[in-house]
Amino acid sequence: MSDTDPLQSSSSAKDARAEAGAWLERREFTSWSAEDQAAFDAWINASPSNAVAFLRIEQVWNRADRLRALNRPMRESAPAPQPSPLSLLPKLAAALTMIAAIGFGAYMLGTGEKAYETAIGIRKTITFADGSKVELNTDTLLRARVTESGRTAELVKGEAFFQIQHDAAHPFVVMAAGYRVTDLGTKFLVRRDGARLEITLVEGSARIEPAEKDIHAKPAVLMPGDMVVATAQTMTITKKTTPALANEMAWRRGLLIFNHATLEEAAAEFNRYNSQKLVIASPSVARRTIGGTFPTSGVEEFAEVAKGVFGFHVKTNGNDIVISP
């Protein structure tokens, strides 16, 4: 990429999104007067980007209302208390996700475990009674049981960042892809893509070992910066720098940071967070590398960079954005 960051021009768009969220919150949850309408009209007319930002966030809000209605149980003995959405829109606009805080499911299982699930593009933080926290990334399913007698979780799919309150008598154990991770006073990141497992140790220490007899990897104690890549056949440990760790966890701020990533790798990351998919139509395009910071929802921004910086052809085909030479 050139020395000039092609995303610098998006700062005004980010401001417009934040302001749009504030206007929608004000309209939905306060008394809307004629003076408010006049001020809103003036803001809309001040810039085309304001109108576009408001229409987009209003569409997300309306979709959120529909999904909340669909998620209501068929029978309720009493109306369930609903969290106030007053603070949702500004926070999400600031995080550049442009996604309403919906699509998160939490439900009890017959075993006494509780399952926590996020939809595509949704992030959610869980706080357990012991003070431990787990941040779920997009399209993630976690089953957990945290009681006075034991603390266990299984990452079925997706990605989660664990911040565990240490208790030597009751270690926190995470199961994923045939491996067991035991907390030794830890902050760590776990990502599961099918049979492939990535574990990155951020703070403290943790022990990883096979949990199934047909996996023959040797147990290891991880220290800060250690990254494990494990499958049923192999387990390797490498060391990550502090900047690399920060980039890997940028999703917690609603961002994706690429440093010499191929377009194929970048597209795969965007596709984890969005229903609109990037399709790389040529091996020559797939091999090109890119660096930069994007919002997780920035599929269109990424396509514009591919077009403007590399000169690639970009075409929308239904729900796909196809990038070709």
Secondary structure, 3 states (H helix, E strand, C coil): CCCCCCCHHHHHHHHHHHHHHHHHHHHHHCCCCHHHHHHHHHHHHHCHHHHHHHHHHHHHHHHHHHHHHHCCCCCCCCCCCCCCCCCHHHHHHHCCCCCCCCCEEEEECCCCCEEEEECCCCCEEEECCCCCEEEECCCCEEEEEECCCCEEEEEEEEEEEEECCCCCCCCEEEEECCEEEEEEEEEEEEEEECCEEEEEEEEEEEEEEECCCCCCCCCEEECCCEEEEECCCCEEEEECCHHHHHHHCHHHHCEEEEEEEEHHHHHHHHHHHCCCEEEECCHHHHHCEEEEEEECCCHHHHHHHHHHHHCCEEEEECCEEEEEC
